[in-house]
C-alpha cells in the first residue's frame, strides 16, 4: 500500500480498540492504548496506538493527537526499560508498505534490545500468550 489511501475501520488495531479482537494490554489512558505485539521482534515488544484516530500513518495524523500520543509512547518506553532492563530500545514507526508498515492504523513499536541478541523479523512468529501476559504485567507495574 502507498502512503495515500482510505482508512479501513476493519483493521486489527481498530478492532482491538473496539474490543472486537483480543489484546494483551499494557497501558491505556484517554489518548492511547499500549499492548503486546503478538508477533514480537524481541521479548517485550509493545505497540502504542492513538485511541481517537483514523490516521493510517504519521503523516496523516492531526497535531492535537500527536502530542498526547508521543507522551504515551515515552511513558510506555520508560516502563519497558524499568521492567526489562534492556541495553537499548528501538522506537519505530513505519509509513507505507515499502517502509515496512503492515497495519494501516498509526502505531509505534517499542522494542527492547540486548547486546548480542539479534532482532527478529517484523511480523514473524507468534508469541506465547502466557509469556506476553507475564511481560505485560511486569511492564504495567512500572508505568508512572
Helices and strands as residue ranges (DSSP letters): H 12-18, E 25-28, E 32-36, E 46-50, G 58-60, H 63-84, E 88-92, G 97-99, E 107-113, H 129-140
